[in-house]
């Protein structure tokens, strides 16, 4: 039996390589498919006011089977059963993420896996799923009539009130060519 002085070195090299590969895999960011918001691509700051559709509203709209532009409690229950039937087992976080991406538009959308997994056991049960969607429905049903209308699914955000600076660039400094200081022009 011959021993080579290179065998321990080979073992250390392989162990180091495997460690580096493992750390590299852990450090990568999760997949966040979908285009970035328009404001990010144009380099402009995002707007702080407007109207937005709740991510869960996209799912509730798809449950409107009679196309009356409202989702009733009965349509919610039927739609919830159909959505649950799409899972072949109680979903874990990894198995739940594609459902969130497909139905809510992004894995970062709310409600997320943790919103449904009430007992924090790592899987969503049918009861947790049903109760979670029912609670989201109730949050949006502002007039509590059991009918979720399109207007109830929209959220309006008001722009913060305050003074606007004219003739000022980034960080409040006067822009090139402006006189700066003094009263803003009318």
Buried (B, 14 or more C-beta within 10 A) or exposed (E): EEEEEEEEEEEEEEEEEEEEEEEEEEEEEEEEEEEEEEEEEEEEEEEEEEEEEBBBBBBBBBBBEEEEEBBBBEBBBEBBEEBBEEBEEBBBBEBBBEBBBEBBBEBEBEBBBEBBBEEEEEBBBEEBBBBBBBEBBBEBBEEEEBBBBBEBBEEEEEEEEEEEEEBBEEEEEEEEEEEEEEEEEE
